[in-house]
Amino acid sequence: MSELLAPALSGAAAGLGVAMPMGAMSVLLLQEAIRERRAAVAAAAGVAAVDLGYAALATALGPWVAAHVTPAEAWIRLAASAILLTIATRGLLPTRPAPPPTPANAGPDAGAGAGAGRVFVRYVGLTAVNPTTALYFAALTTAQGAALRAGAAGAAFVTGVALASLLWQQALVALGALAGSRISPAARAWTFRLGYGLVAAYALKIAFPLP
């Protein structure tokens, strides 16, 4: 077990390294938590799932990932920027009318599972289009070389990444849910405006330099 502790801790540090910087996904996750905690929990799981997937891919094929993602990085960044700008623009538009209430015979939790599933898939897609995450893990795993090629060590590294990322994302969810329960509706509206403004600024930041 002791030989697996080092790659597991290395994975945990890598997971926190990619999760902790406050970027667009962190802002969107906090806003999701202010709206509804159940959906935000699913969103956090989606973000962590992509971190796990990229870490596993990089552990198995680090040099290949770096060689094939780097040439297209600028175009992938541009696509990610367009998606984030679309989300920010929609978020900053006047609030649309609320959907009609759920029918009484549907039950209090009807559709909650499906809604959480859609949120999970949406955040998987949003996180996956960021090439920086893939290149980050590719660089880390390539630097460590054969140390992670062994199945057990590689699995320990990927597990550390996934757990650290998930714990951090869920901590953001808890923070957002706590804030959402304590601030007034007016303050919440301004929080969303500020958040979507930050998302738009981040989208422009990652778009440059243009391809």
C-alpha positions as CSV (number, residue, x, y, z in Angstrom):
1,M,0.0,0.0,0.0
2,S,2.8,2.4,0.8
3,E,4.0,2.4,-2.8
4,L,0.6,3.6,-3.9
5,L,0.5,6.5,-1.5
6,A,2.9,8.6,-3.4
7,P,1.0,8.5,-6.8
8,A,-2.3,8.9,-4.9
9,L,-1.1,12.1,-3.2
10,S,0.5,13.2,-6.5
11,G,-2.9,12.7,-8.1
12,A,-4.7,14.6,-5.3
13,A,-2.3,17.5,-5.7
14,A,-2.9,17.5,-9.5
15,G,-6.6,17.4,-9.0
16,L,-6.6,20.4,-6.7
17,G,-4.2,22.1,-9.1
18,V,-6.6,22.0,-11.9
19,A,-9.8,22.5,-9.8
20,M,-8.9,25.3,-7.4
21,P,-8.2,28.2,-9.8
22,M,-11.4,30.2,-10.1
23,G,-12.3,30.1,-13.7
24,A,-15.6,30.1,-15.7
25,M,-16.6,26.6,-14.5
26,S,-16.2,27.6,-10.8
27,V,-18.4,30.7,-11.3
28,L,-21.1,28.7,-13.2
29,L,-21.0,26.0,-10.5
30,L,-21.5,28.6,-7.7
31,Q,-24.4,30.1,-9.6
32,E,-25.9,26.6,-10.1
33,A,-25.6,26.0,-6.3
34,I,-27.3,29.4,-5.5
35,R,-30.2,28.3,-7.7
36,E,-30.6,24.7,-6.6
37,R,-28.3,22.5,-4.7
38,R,-29.4,19.2,-6.2
39,A,-28.6,20.3,-9.7
40,A,-25.2,21.8,-8.5
41,V,-24.2,18.5,-7.0
42,A,-24.8,16.8,-10.3
43,A,-22.8,19.6,-12.1
44,A,-19.9,19.2,-9.7
45,A,-19.9,15.5,-10.4
46,G,-19.8,16.2,-14.1
47,V,-16.8,18.5,-13.8
48,A,-14.9,15.9,-11.6
49,A,-15.8,13.1,-14.1
50,V,-14.0,15.0,-16.9
51,D,-11.0,15.6,-14.7
52,L,-11.0,11.8,-14.0
53,G,-11.3,11.0,-17.7
54,Y,-8.6,13.4,-18.8
55,A,-6.3,12.1,-16.1
56,A,-6.9,8.5,-17.1
57,L,-6.3,9.3,-20.8
58,A,-3.1,11.2,-20.0
59,T,-1.8,8.5,-17.7
60,A,-2.2,5.9,-20.4
61,L,-1.3,8.1,-23.4
62,G,0.3,11.3,-22.1
63,P,2.8,11.9,-25.0
64,W,0.1,11.1,-27.6
65,V,-2.4,13.5,-26.0
66,A,0.1,16.3,-26.0
67,A,1.1,15.7,-29.6
68,H,-2.5,15.6,-30.9
69,V,-4.2,18.2,-28.7
70,T,-1.5,20.9,-28.9
71,P,-1.8,21.6,-32.7
72,A,-5.6,22.1,-32.4
73,E,-5.5,23.9,-29.1
74,A,-6.2,27.4,-30.5
75,W,-9.2,26.2,-32.4
76,I,-10.5,24.3,-29.4
77,R,-10.0,27.4,-27.2
78,L,-12.0,29.4,-29.7
79,A,-14.9,26.9,-29.7
80,A,-14.9,26.9,-25.9
81,S,-14.9,30.7,-25.8
82,A,-17.9,30.8,-28.1
83,I,-19.8,28.4,-25.9
84,L,-19.0,30.4,-22.8
85,L,-19.9,33.7,-24.4
86,T,-23.3,32.2,-25.4
87,I,-23.9,31.1,-21.9
88,A,-22.9,34.5,-20.5
89,T,-25.1,36.3,-23.0
90,R,-28.2,34.2,-22.2
91,G,-27.6,34.6,-18.5
92,L,-27.4,38.4,-18.8
93,L,-30.6,38.7,-20.8
94,P,-33.8,39.6,-19.0
95,T,-35.2,36.7,-17.0
96,R,-37.6,34.5,-18.9
97,P,-41.0,33.7,-17.4
98,A,-40.9,30.8,-14.9
99,P,-42.1,27.4,-16.3
100,P,-45.6,26.2,-15.3
101,P,-45.7,24.3,-11.9
102,T,-45.4,20.6,-11.9
103,P,-48.7,18.7,-12.0
104,A,-49.9,17.6,-8.6
105,N,-49.9,13.9,-9.5
106,A,-46.3,14.1,-10.5
107,G,-45.0,14.1,-6.9
108,P,-42.5,16.6,-5.3
109,D,-39.4,14.9,-6.8
110,A,-40.8,14.1,-10.2
111,G,-38.3,15.0,-12.9
112,A,-35.6,15.8,-10.4
113,G,-33.5,12.8,-11.5
114,A,-33.8,13.7,-15.1
115,G,-33.0,17.3,-14.4
116,A,-29.9,16.4,-12.5
117,G,-28.9,14.0,-15.3
118,R,-29.2,16.8,-17.9
119,V,-27.1,19.2,-15.7
120,F,-24.5,16.5,-15.3
121,V,-24.2,16.0,-19.1
122,R,-24.1,19.8,-19.7
123,Y,-21.2,20.3,-17.3
124,V,-19.4,17.3,-18.7
125,G,-19.6,18.9,-22.1
126,L,-18.6,22.4,-20.9
127,T,-15.6,21.1,-19.0
128,A,-14.5,18.7,-21.8
129,V,-14.1,21.5,-24.4
130,N,-11.3,23.1,-22.4
131,P,-8.0,21.7,-23.9
132,T,-6.0,23.2,-21.0
133,T,-7.1,20.4,-18.7
134,A,-6.0,17.6,-21.1
135,L,-2.7,19.3,-21.7
136,Y,-2.2,19.9,-18.0
137,F,-2.5,16.2,-17.2
138,A,-0.5,15.2,-20.2
139,A,2.4,17.3,-19.1
140,L,2.2,16.0,-15.5
141,T,2.0,12.3,-16.5
142,T,4.7,12.7,-19.2
143,A,7.0,14.3,-16.7
144,Q,6.6,11.4,-14.3
145,G,7.3,8.9,-17.1
146,A,7.3,5.2,-16.3
147,A,6.4,5.8,-12.7
148,L,2.7,6.0,-13.6
149,R,2.8,3.3,-16.4
150,A,2.2,0.5,-13.9
151,G,-1.4,-0.3,-13.6
152,A,-1.7,0.1,-9.8
153,A,0.3,3.4,-9.6
154,G,-1.7,4.9,-12.5
155,A,-5.0,3.9,-10.9
156,A,-3.9,5.4,-7.6
157,F,-3.0,8.7,-9.4
158,V,-6.3,8.9,-11.3
159,T,-8.2,8.1,-8.1
160,G,-6.4,10.8,-6.3
161,V,-7.3,13.3,-9.1
162,A,-10.9,12.3,-9.1
163,L,-11.4,12.5,-5.3
164,A,-9.6,15.8,-4.9
165,S,-11.5,17.4,-7.8
166,L,-14.9,16.1,-6.6
167,L,-14.3,17.2,-3.0
168,W,-13.3,20.7,-4.2
169,Q,-16.3,21.0,-6.6
170,Q,-18.7,19.9,-3.8
171,A,-17.1,22.4,-1.4
172,L,-18.0,25.1,-4.0
173,V,-21.5,23.7,-4.1
174,A,-21.8,23.9,-0.3
175,L,-20.5,27.5,-0.4
176,G,-22.9,28.5,-3.2
177,A,-25.9,26.9,-1.5
178,L,-25.1,28.6,1.8
179,A,-24.8,32.0,0.1
180,G,-28.1,31.4,-1.8
181,S,-30.0,30.7,1.4
182,R,-28.7,33.9,3.1
183,I,-28.8,36.6,0.4
184,S,-31.9,38.6,-0.7
185,P,-33.5,38.1,-4.2
186,A,-32.1,41.5,-5.3
187,A,-28.6,40.6,-4.1
188,R,-28.9,37.2,-5.8
189,A,-29.9,38.9,-9.1
190,W,-26.8,41.1,-9.0
191,T,-24.6,38.1,-8.1
192,F,-25.8,36.3,-11.2
193,R,-25.1,39.4,-13.3
194,L,-21.6,39.7,-11.9
195,G,-21.0,36.0,-12.3
196,Y,-22.1,35.9,-16.0
197,G,-20.0,39.0,-16.6
198,L,-16.9,37.2,-15.2
199,V,-17.8,34.2,-17.5
200,A,-17.9,36.5,-20.5
201,A,-14.5,38.1,-19.5
202,Y,-13.0,34.6,-19.1
203,A,-14.3,33.5,-22.5
204,L,-12.6,36.5,-24.1
205,K,-9.4,35.8,-22.2
206,I,-9.1,32.2,-23.4
207,A,-10.0,33.1,-27.0
208,F,-6.7,35.0,-27.5
209,P,-4.4,34.7,-29.3
210,L,-6.7,33.8,-32.2
211,P,-5.8,30.9,-34.4
